[in-house]
Amino acid sequence: MSFKEIPIQKPELLKLGKELGLTRVQAIVLDFYKRMENDVLVGFFFAGKDISAIAAKQSEFLLRAMGLTPSYSGKPPANAHTEMPPILTGHFDRRLKVLEETLTSHHLKREQILVWIGFENAFRDAIVSK
């Protein structure tokens, strides 16, 4: 699958939030970041970092976007990654692949997976180093 082609679809994202609920989204995000931390291609981004804190901040961002919480107190995606090594297209694609595997393992339906990945992919240009 080409992740670049999946559009963001806000009404579907709100629906996904209602279908999954706050607790399930948080559990999925924590599992995802644990997988990322141990991934051979992108794990170095997380060396020495507090995975639980990263997952909590990302959960807060997602829960706001999914309409499950009223606010997000973190940095915008483009600014949240400035103190990291450059994130290249391959890194971003690998992130989406790990996300797809995580969502599949949590038994999300294919259309739910595409909505979530589409949302994440919408930030590609803001995050990937040029």
Secondary structure, DSSP 8 states (H G I E B T S, - for coil): --GGG----HHHHHHHHHHH-HHHHHHHHHHHHHHHHH-TTTGGGGTTS-HHHHHHHHHHHHHHHTTSSS---S--HHHHTTTSS---HHHHHHHHHHHHHHHHHTT--HHHHHHHHHHHHTTHHHHS--
